[in-house]
Amino acid sequence: MRLSPSPALRAPTLALAAVLAGPLYAGLAAAPAFARDAPASFADLAAELLPGVVNVSSSQNLQARGDKAPPDMPSLPPGSPFEQFFHDFMERNRPGNHGGGEQERPAVPRKMQSLGSGFVIDPSGIIVTNNHVIDGADEITVTLQDGTSLKGKLVGRDDRTDIAVIKVTPEKPLHALKFGDSDSHRVGDWVLAIGNPFGLGGTVTAGIISARGRDIQQGPYDDFIQTDAPINRGNSGGPLFDMDGNVIGINTAIYSPSGGSIGIGFAIPSNLAKNVVDQLSKFGHARRGWLGVRIQQVTPDIAESLGLKQPSGAMVAGVNDGGPADKAHIRNGDIILKFNNQEVKDMRHLPRLVAETPIGESVPVELWRDGKEQTLQATVAEMPEEPQQIAAKTTEKAPPTDKPTDLSGLGMHISPITPEAREKFSLSADQKGVLITDVAPDSAAAQRGLHAGDVIVEVQQEQVSSPADVQERVDRIRKQNRKSVLILVQGQDGLHWVPLPLEAGAPSGAPRQPG
């Protein structure tokens, strides 16, 4: 275990260092600090906020059923003296057996319980918590700071942001807390985390904002505040406060190899939570803005191949038929640079901007297309519960008759899509494009994750239907002295854009041996 010196041991060491530094560093040592001093105590603030934090307990009824199949046995060598022992032991103790008999045990209801925290946002009894605290609950119980227990009713929940709203009916108005502006706080600002874990009562911890905009791969709208204020089991759903007593986050997750706090906790920013909570309170579900595109990251290779100076924005890799983007004439290969006059920093940023846009609002969308910026108007729609599958638009052309050919300098062979190829690679009947039949190991194509059976749909944002189409567009890009060519590929995981580096001096159309 790595140990750090205690403050009592560290302070004399720092004082001695200042003495030894001498007059050369005297001016530097006396330079004023810009950070605010730590509060002498959090007691007054905590006393004001604690009544608004509650414990949330949920239970789910499970039906235990007898099972004639024995549980999995440990892996033992055949003929081992322990093999029969474990077989007999597990046979006797499996569900449905009484002391080794074959009589099936009747179904016995069991309860699975979950504990977390929450906070009051309306005196009438509206409470916010995490969705994972109440997910699948048959019963919800809310325990107030004074020990009063109330039955909770689910108002709405959103698994994409892990937020839930529940309602209780108190005998008197509850102490409500206020949301603050999470965007106004910086890394290094003091914060207070309060939870009510395990029904023990309010628990207060303090720390600072360690980082902003964290993506912990929990959902499409990850934008977590990271804090070192200890957040332990049972604190999920509790509030994270600023020094003015405003809720600037909902404590949701921790990073820990042991299950306990190691100083890496994550909270949903209040500016994201406020809109979701409002939607859940009004409609019972989150109504988000929807553009109807599938996007991918703009890499330096993609930016270079399209003449974009910086790898920023979000690249469109698919457009939903009849969706808002389709109606606005946004198309495959466009790079969205700004949405509703806000810069799109990367692909993670766009879904949040769209989701927070009011439904039915017409907004400008700034694009990079054909080597220049264009602006279109798109009317944001409500995100459907199950978004439609992305379908690439293609133009019908005469059936190609080319034979498989080597795509010079890119390490792969391509061919038309034949009936035999459709069957071999399980391609859909309406799949259009050019089939990749072979990829050379260690080639540019292999390094970019391309495989036999993938289909090239577009090259440099132009549709292709034959190997000759692909080769002609690759040759054209080579003549422009571009470092890479951009292809749209339909693979097993859907459509995605792939930048392929071009071999310097590779002869156009020169035949090569496979592999």
N, C-alpha and C positions, 0 to 999 in steps of 0.2 A: 504494500500500500504506500502510495506517495504521500509524504507529510509536508506540510507548509509551516513555517515558523508562526507562532502565535503573535498577535499584535504587541503583547507585552515584551516579547523578546526582540521584535523587529525594531521598535521605536528607538532604543539606545543606539543600535547599529546605524540608523539613518542620521541620528544626531552627531555621532562620531564622524561620519563621512562628511558632513557639512563643515566640521571644524578642520579636518585635514585638507579640504578643498582649497582653503586659503583665500586671499583677496581676489585672486583671478576670477573665481566663480561667485564672488559675493553678490555682484549685481544680479546674476542669473538666479541665485537662490532667493533673492528678495523680490523677484518678479511676481506681480499679482496673479492669482489664479482666477480663471473665469467661471469655474464650476461653483454652483451653489453649495453651501454647507449642508450636510445631512441634518435632517430634523433632530432636535434633541430628544423627541419622543413622538411615537405615532399614536399615543394613547387617546388623545382627544378625537382624532380623526377616526380611529377604530371604533370608539364608543358611539360615534354618530352613525357609522355605517353598518355595524353588526346586526341591528334589528331587521335590516332589509335582506339578509342572507339566510337561506333556508336549507334544510336537508331534504333531499328527494329520494324516496325509497320506492322501488317498483318490484313487483313480483309477477311471475309467469307460471301458470299451471302446466306441468308436464305430465304426460301419461306414461308410466313405466309399464312395459309389456313383457311377458315371458318370451323367451327366445330359445328354441330347441338347439340352435347352433352354438357350440361352446365358444368361449372367448378365445382370442388368439393366444397360442402358446409361445413361450420363449423358443428361440431357435436352438435346438439341441442336436448333437450327433445321433444318427440312427443307432439304436441298440444301447444308448447311454443308460446307466442305471437310474438317472433322473427322469428319463423320458416318460416312463409309465407313472412315476410318482406325480409329475406335473399334470399328466393327462387325467389321473384319478382325482387329484385335488381340484382342478378347474372344472371337471365334470360335476363334482359334488356341489361346487359353489357358484355355478353359473345361474343367471336369472331363470327362474322357473323350476328349479330343483330344490327340494327340502332334504338336506342331509344325504344327497346322493340318489334319491328316488327320481323317477321320471315324471312325477306329477307336476303339471304346469302351475306356477304361481299366478294367482289372479292379478289383474292390472291394479296398480296402486298409484294414485295421483301423488305427484311430488311438486314442490315449488322451487323455482330458481329465482333468486333475489339479486337485485342490483342496487347499489348505493351511490349517490352522488350529491351534488350541491346545486343550488339555483339561487335566483335573486328576484325580488319583487320589482316590477316596473309600473304597476298601477295599484293604488290603494284598494281597489275593488277585488283584488286577488289574482291578477295576471302575473305569471311567473315564467322566467326564461331559464332553460337548462340545456344540456347537450342531448341530442337525439339518442346517442348510444346509452344514455342513462335510463331511458324509458322505452327503448326499442323492444317491441313485442310484449309489452306489459299488459297484464290483465287487470292489475290494480296499481294505483299510484297513491302514495302517502306523502304528504308534505308536513315536515316538522318545523315549527317556527323557533325563533331564538329563545322564547320563553317556555318551550317544551310543548306547546299546543300542537296536536296532530290533526290534520285536515285531509279529507279525501280529495284527491286531485283528478281532474278530468282533462284528457288530451284535447287541445284546441287545434293544433297542427304541428307537423314536423317536416324537416327537410334533411334528408340524408346526405345531400351534396355538400352542405355546409356544416352538418352535424349540429343543427339548432332545433330545439323544440319549445313550444309554448304550451303551458298547462294552466288550468283555472281552478281555483279553490273558492269556497264560499265562507269567508270569515264572519265572525259576529261583529267585529268592528274594523274600521279601515286599517290596512296594513301600512308599514313604513316602506314607502317606495323609493327606489334609487333612480338616478338620471343617467342617460347615456351622454358621454362627452364626445369630443372630436379626436379620434385616434390619429388622424393625419397631422395634428398640430404638435405631436410629441416626438422627441428625437431619441436616438440611441444615447444612453447614459442618463436619461431622466429617471427619477425615483418613481417606483410603483408599489402598490400594496395589493396583495392577493388575500382574499378572504374566502374560506369555504366552511362547510358544516359537515365534515366527514363522519360517517358511521353514527350519526345522531349524537355525537359527543358534545356538540355546541360549536359556536363560532371559533375558527382557527385563523389567526392572522400571521402572515409572513410578509417580509419586505425585501425589495431588491431593486434592480434597475432594468430598463429596456436594454437587452443585449444585442438585438438585431431587429431589422424590419424586413417585411416582404419575403418571409421564409416559405419555401415550397417543400412540404414534407410528404408529397405524393399521397395525400389523403383524398383529393378531389380536384375537379377542374378549376375551382376558385380559390385555391390555396394562396393565402397572403398573410401568413401568421406573424404576430408579434412574438419574438423570442424574449424570454425573461429568465433571470437567475433567481427570482423570488421562488422559494421552494413550493412546489405543487405536488402533493402526495396523493395516494389512492383515496378516493372519496371526495376529492376536490373538483372533479370534472363538473363543469357547468357553473362553477362559481365565478364571481366577477373579479376583474383586474382593475384597480382604481388608480387615478392620478392623484396628485397631492391636493387637488381641489375637491376630491370626493366624487368625481364623475367616473362612470364605468367606461373604460376605454378598451376593454377586451373581455372575452369569455374564455376562461381557462379550460383547455380541451385535451391536451396531450402532453406527455413528457417523453424525453429520450432517456432511457435507462436500461442498463443490462440486468439490473436486479429488481426492478419494479418500484424502487424508491427514488426520491428526488436526488439528482446529482447536479442540479443547477441549470438544467436545460429544459425549460418548459415552454409551451406554445399556447397562445391565446388568439381567438378570432377577433380581428379588429372591430371596434364598435361601428365604424362607418360602413362595414360590410354587414354586420349583424342587424343594424337598425332597420334597414330596408327589408331583410328577410323576416324579422320579427313582425314588422307591420303587415307584410303580406300574409303571414301565417295567422295573425290575429283577425284579419278581415276575411280571408278566403279559405283558411284551413290548409293551404298549400302555397308554395312560393311561385309567384307568377313572374317569370323572368323574360327579359328581352331575348329575341332569337333572330339571327341573321340567316341561318341555313347554309353554312359553309363548313367544310372540313379543312383544317389548316395544318401547316407544319412550319418548323423553324427555318428561318433564312440563314443559311450558312455562308461563310466567306466565298466558297466555291459557287454557290447559287447566285450570290450577289454579283460576282465577277462575270458569270456567264450571261447575266441579263443587263450588264452595264450599270449596276447600282453601286454607288460609291461606298456605302456602308452596309453591313449585314444587319439590317433592322427591319422591323415590321413583321407581318405574318403572311406566309404564302398560302394562297388558296389551292388546295389539292382536291377539291370536290365541291360541287354546288347541288343543293337539293332542288329537284324539279318542282317548280311552282312556289318555292320559298322566297323570302324577301330579297335575297341576293340575286336569285334568278330573275325576278321581276325588275331588279335594278340594273340588270345586264352585267353583273359581276361574273367573271368567268375563271375557269381553271388557269392557273399560272399567274394571275394577278397577285401583286404584293400589296397588302393593305398597310399604308403608312400612317394614316390618321383615321380615327373614327369619331364622329361628332366633335371635330376640332381638337381632339385629344391625341397626342402622339402614341402610336402603338410601339412600345419598346421591343417587345418580342411576342412569340406566339402565346405565352401564358397570359399576357396582358389583355389581349383582345377579348376573350370570353368574359372577363370581369366587366370590361367597358360595355359590352353589348348587354349583359345580364342586368346591369344597373340602369339601362336606358328605359324610359317609360314606354310601355307598349302602345303602338299606334303613332309614335312620333317619327317624323321624317328627318333624317340626319344626313349630313354630307359624309361621304366616304372617299378619302384621297387614296388613289392607287398609283402603282408603278406598272405601266403596261407599254409594250412596244418601245422601250427605251425612253419614256417620258412620263411625267406625272399627269394624271387625269382625276377629275372629281365627279362622282356620281351621287345621286340621291337615293337613299334606301329607307323604306318604311319598316320599322322594327315590329315584328309580330311576337306573339306569346310562344314561348318554347313548348312544343308538344311533349306529352308524357313519354312517348316513344318516338324520337326523331326518325324521319324517313331515312331509308338507306341512300347513301350518296350514289348518284348515277352520272357517269361522265357522258357528255354529249358528243356524238360522233356524226360524221357525215357519211351517208351510204356511198360506196364506190363499187365498181365492178369487182368480182371475185378475182384475187390475184392468182397468178399462175407461176410465180417465181419459185425456183428451187432454193433449198437452204444455202445461205451464203455467209461468208466470214465478214464480220463488221470490223474492218481494218483498224488496228491500233487500240481496240477496246477490249479484246480478249473474250469475245463471245460470238456465237453463230446464231443467226436469226432466220426465220422462214415465215411464209404465210400461215394462217390458221386453217388447217385442213380438218375435215371430219374426224380423221384418225387422231389428230393432235388434240381435238376437243375431248375425245374419249380418254386418251392417255393421261392428260393433265387435268381432267375434270373441269373443263372450261364451260361456261354457260353458253347457251345457244345464241345469245345476242352479243357475245364478247367480240369486240372489234379491235384491230390493231395488228401488231407484228409479234410473233412468238419468239421468245428466246429458247433455243433448243439445246445450247451447250454453253457453259461458262468455264473458261480456263482457270485452273488454280493459280492463286497469287496474282491474278490479273486485276486491273482497275475495277472491272465489273464485279469480281468476286469480293474484293475488299469493300465495295459499297453494298454488299449483301444481296446481289442479284443471283437468281437461280434459274435453272432450266424449268420451264413452265410459266415463268413470269411473262407478261405481255407488255410491250411498249405501245402506249396509246398516243403519246405526243412526243415530238422532238422540238426543243426550243419553242414550245407553246404552239406548235403546229401539228395537226392530226396527221397520222401516218396509217397506211393500209397495206404497204408492201415493203420488202427489204430495200427496194430501190429508193422509196421515199426516205427511209431512214438514212441510207448512205448519202443521198443528195444533200440532206440537211446537215449531216456531220461534215461533209466536204465544204459546205458553205461557211460553217463556223470556223473551220480550219483556215480558210482563206482570209478570215477577219482577224487572224492571229489571236483568237480567244484561247484561254488556258483550259477551258472545260466546256462541255456541251450538256445541256439540261434535258433530261428525258422524264416523261411521266409514265410510271410503271404501275400496272395492276398486278399485285401479288396476292398471296393468301391473306394478308392482313389489310387489304384494301389498296386504295390509290395513294401513291406518294411520289414526290419529285426527287430525282436522284441526279446530282451533278457528277459527270464522268470526266476525269482529266484526259486530255488529248495527248497522245504520244507525239513528242516533237519529231517532225520529219517523217512521220508514218505515211507511206504512199497511199493515195486515195484509190480504193478499189483493188489494191494488190492482193492476190490470193495468198493465203497462208495455210499451213497445216493445222488441223484442229488440235486444241489443247497445248 
